Amino acid sequence: MIKKEQMINKGSMSKTVTALLYDNLVEVEFTKVNGDLRKMKCTKAAVHIPDDKLPAGNNINKLNEDVIRVYDVDVGDWRSFRADSIKTFRVV
């Protein structure tokens, strides 16, 4: 498990987590906007996402780079969280 304190800065945190998400299931623990702590098993890997939930085409939305959009495999839908709210993450 990698703790936020072990990362150099939030930019590298976002890039590290995003890179892992494209090939793996990742358990991310983060603080929600309301202050609650949440663990989520998530991915960006198409192999773990049902066909009807895959993004259509090459439509890349310009989102805040501090926000990471992921597929929550337990909920079965897309969610997002702020990179600077991550407490821990690990590949599962």
N, C-alpha and C positions, 0 to 999 in steps of 0.2 A: 504494500500500500504506500502510495506517495502522498505525503502531507504537503499542504500549501506552503508551509514554511521552508520546504526543501527546494522550491522553485525559485528561479532568479527574479522573475517579475510576472505581472499578470498577462503580458503579451505572450510570453513563452508558455504560461499555464494554458492559455486558450489554444495555442498551436499544438501543444503536446496532447491535450485531451482530444481535440478535434482529429488529430492524426490517428490516435488509438481507436476512436469511434468508427472510422471508415473501414476498419478491418476486424473489429472485435465487439463483443458485448462488454460494456464497462459499467461498473457500479460506481456511481458518483454520489457523494454526500455533500450537500450544500445547504445554505441558509436561504429559505424562501423570503420573498419581499416582506411578508408579514412577521418574519423573525423565527418561524418554525424551522427546525432542522429536518431535512428529508433525505432519504436514500432512494436512488432510482437506478434500476438496471436498464441501460439504454444503448443505442447504437445509431450509426449512419450506414451500416453495412447492408446492402440490398438483400443479401442472403437471409437476413433475420427479419426482414420487413415483408408483410403480405403484399401481393401484387396490387391490391386495391388501395393500399396506403402509400405506395411508392410515389415520389414526386413525378409529375407529368412533364416530359420534355426536358429542355435545358433551361427552364425558367429559374433563374437564380435571383432571388429577392435580395435587394440591398438592405440588409439588416445592420443594426448596430454590431460592430465587430466584437463588442464585449459580451454579446448574447450568443449562446450556443444552442442551436435548434437540434433536437434529437428525437428518435422514436423510442418511446417508453414501452418496452416489451411486456411488462406486467399489465399496464393499462390498455395497451393496444392502440395508442394514438400518439400524435406528435406533441412534444412539450419543449419548453426552453428554460434556460437558467442563465444567470450572469456568471461569467468566468471568474469574476472577483469574489463570488459567493461560495466557491468550491472550498470545502474543508479537506476532503480526501477523495481519491479515486483509485480504482484497481481494475485490471482486466479479469473477467470471470469466465 
